[in-house]
Amino acid sequence: MEVRLFEVTLVSAKNLENVRSVFRDRVRIYAKVSLGNNPRTEKRSRKDKRGQTNPAWNFKATYIIGKNTVESQDINLLIRLYCPRTGRDSEIGEASVSLKELFDRFSSLPQGEGSAKVNYPVNSCGKEYSQGEVCLTFKFGDVFDFVPPSIDWGKLCVDGTKFVIKGGVLCLRLTLLVKENNFNDVPIDAAADLARLACDILSQIKDIFESRGVFVVVD
């Protein structure tokens, strides 16, 4: 199975809308990054406590994607921005861009440049205009052949375990035995929370991708 690494760093944002009607100087903005319109790929940044409507995070998210994922306009990188509120956080807006567009930009870089830097407008939530923009850097790794590790799954799952590409992302297909329910579409990190036996899986995945921070989505 041929795959590649996709790494994106959400650097900062500026001139965002202030969604607080009171205590307008207490804006603490955070971001959620996801891939392929799949909420299970979602990663959340820390809250910025200083920049108000000009937050900075330098938040990195790494994904394993299929070789041909970069050829599709239908698989997007989605960044949603939020302001914490009592009861329910307020969504400020979002920025979305296809992986194909990002890959085309990256491919056009002069040889030797390791990553690309871009700005995208933030579309205000529920409104027909944009306000502010996000700044991010990103890079794509070379294609390599992913060889699944040899794992003794024990009592963690039943028949059907295999690695697949779904929604452009490398996924691990598991049927878990937890409280007599079958769990599908469970990220490997969530599987570790459900069953500590998954720590052996994580350690072997880490050896392959050289980083536990790599996100592997379960199909």
C-alpha positions in Angstrom: 0.0 0.0 0.0 1.6 3.3 -1.1 1.2 6.2 1.2 2.9 9.5 2.1 3.1 11.9 5.1 1.2 15.2 5.1 2.2 17.6 7.8 0.5 21.0 8.4 1.4 23.6 11.0 -1.3 26.1 11.9 0.9 29.1 12.6 -1.5 32.0 13.5 -4.5 34.0 12.5 -5.2 37.7 12.3 -8.0 40.2 12.2 -10.6 37.6 13.3 -14.1 38.6 14.3 -14.7 39.2 18.0 -17.7 37.0 18.8 -18.0 38.1 22.5 -20.7 40.6 23.2 -19.3 41.2 26.8 -15.8 40.9 28.2 -14.6 41.5 24.7 -11.0 41.6 25.9 -11.2 38.0 27.1 -11.0 36.3 23.7 -9.1 33.0 23.9 -9.2 31.4 20.4 -8.4 27.8 19.6 -8.5 25.8 16.4 -9.7 22.4 15.2 -8.0 20.8 12.2 -9.4 17.9 10.3 -9.0 16.1 7.0 -11.3 14.7 4.4 -14.5 16.0 6.2 -13.9 13.2 8.7 -14.5 14.4 12.4 -12.4 11.4 13.6 -9.3 13.0 12.1 -9.9 16.1 14.1 -7.1 17.6 16.2 -7.4 20.6 18.6 -4.8 23.3 19.3 -4.3 24.9 22.6 -6.1 28.2 23.4 -4.1 31.3 22.6 -4.2 33.5 25.7 -2.4 36.6 24.5 -3.3 37.5 20.9 -7.0 38.1 21.3 -8.3 38.3 17.7 -4.7 37.8 16.4 -3.9 34.4 17.9 -0.7 32.3 17.4 -0.4 28.6 17.9 2.3 26.9 15.9 0.2 23.8 16.2 1.3 20.8 14.1 -0.9 18.0 12.8 0.5 15.0 10.9 -1.5 12.6 8.7 -0.8 9.5 6.7 -2.6 9.8 3.4 -2.9 7.6 0.3 -0.6 8.2 -2.6 -3.5 9.3 -4.9 -5.2 11.5 -2.3 -3.5 14.6 -3.6 -5.2 14.1 -7.0 -8.7 14.7 -5.6 -10.4 18.1 -5.2 -12.9 16.5 -2.9 -10.6 15.9 0.1 -10.1 19.1 2.0 -8.0 20.4 4.9 -10.5 22.1 7.2 -9.6 24.6 9.9 -12.4 25.7 12.3 -11.8 28.5 14.8 -13.6 28.8 18.2 -13.9 31.0 21.2 -14.6 29.3 24.5 -17.8 30.3 26.2 -19.8 29.0 29.2 -22.1 26.3 28.0 -21.1 26.2 24.3 -18.1 27.5 22.5 -18.7 30.1 19.8 -17.5 29.2 16.3 -15.8 32.2 14.7 -15.4 30.8 11.2 -13.5 28.3 9.1 -11.0 28.0 6.2 -11.0 25.1 3.8 -8.6 24.1 1.0 -8.3 20.9 -1.1 -5.2 18.7 -0.7 -4.8 18.9 -4.4 -4.4 22.7 -4.3 -1.9 22.4 -1.4 0.1 19.6 -3.2 0.2 21.7 -6.4 1.6 24.6 -4.5 4.1 22.4 -2.7 5.2 20.8 -6.0 6.0 24.2 -7.5 8.4 25.2 -4.7 12.0 25.7 -5.7 14.1 22.6 -5.0 15.5 22.6 -1.5 12.6 24.4 0.2 11.2 22.1 2.8 7.7 23.5 3.3 5.3 26.0 1.8 3.6 28.9 3.6 0.2 30.2 2.7 -2.6 32.4 4.0 -6.3 31.7 3.6 -9.4 33.8 4.4 -11.6 32.8 7.3 -15.3 32.5 6.3 -17.4 33.9 9.2 -19.8 31.3 10.6 -23.4 31.7 9.2 -22.5 34.8 7.2 -21.8 35.6 3.6 -18.5 37.3 4.1 -15.0 36.5 5.3 -13.1 38.3 8.1 -9.5 37.7 8.9 -7.2 35.0 7.7 -5.2 32.0 8.9 -1.5 31.4 8.2 -0.2 27.9 7.9 2.8 26.0 6.6 2.7 22.5 5.2 4.7 19.8 3.4 4.2 16.4 1.8 6.6 13.5 2.2 7.8 11.1 -0.5 5.6 8.1 -1.3 6.6 4.9 0.5 5.2 1.4 0.7 3.5 0.9 4.0 4.0 -2.6 5.4 1.6 -3.4 8.2 3.4 -4.6 11.4 3.0 -8.1 12.7 0.7 -7.7 15.7 -0.8 -10.2 18.1 -4.2 -8.7 18.5 -5.2 -11.0 21.4 -8.6 -10.1 22.8 -8.7 -6.6 21.4 -10.5 -7.4 18.2 -11.9 -10.1 16.0 -11.6 -11.2 12.4 -11.3 -8.4 9.8 -8.3 -6.5 11.0 -6.5 -4.9 8.1 -5.1 -1.5 6.9 -7.1 0.4 4.3 -7.3 3.8 2.7 -10.6 5.6 3.4 -11.4 9.2 2.7 -7.8 9.6 1.5 -6.4 8.6 5.0 -4.6 5.5 6.1 -7.0 3.6 8.3 -6.9 0.6 10.6 -10.0 -1.6 10.3 -10.9 -3.0 13.6 -13.9 -4.7 15.2 -13.4 -4.2 18.9 -14.8 -6.4 21.7 -15.9 -3.8 24.2 -19.1 -4.3 26.2 -20.3 -6.6 23.5 -20.5 -3.8 21.0 -18.7 -3.5 17.7 -16.8 -0.2 17.3 -16.1 0.9 13.7 -14.3 4.1 12.6 -12.4 4.4 15.9 -9.0 6.3 15.8 -6.1 4.3 17.1 -5.7 6.8 19.9 -9.3 6.2 20.9 -8.8 2.5 20.7 -5.9 2.9 23.2 -8.3 4.6 25.6 -10.9 1.9 25.2 -8.4 -0.9 25.7 -4.9 -0.5 27.1 -3.8 -3.5 25.1 -3.6 -1.1 22.2 -0.3 0.3 23.6 1.5 -2.5 21.8 -0.1 -1.4 18.6 0.9 2.2 19.2 4.5 1.3 19.9 4.8 -0.7 16.7 3.1 2.1 14.7 5.6 4.5 16.2 8.5 2.4 15.0 7.2 2.6 11.5 6.4 6.3 11.3 9.0 7.5 13.8 6.5 9.5 15.7 3.6 8.7 18.0 2.1 12.0 16.9 1.2 10.6 13.5 -2.6 10.2 13.3 -3.9 6.9 12.1 -7.7 6.7 11.6 -9.6 3.6 12.2 -12.0 2.4 9.5 
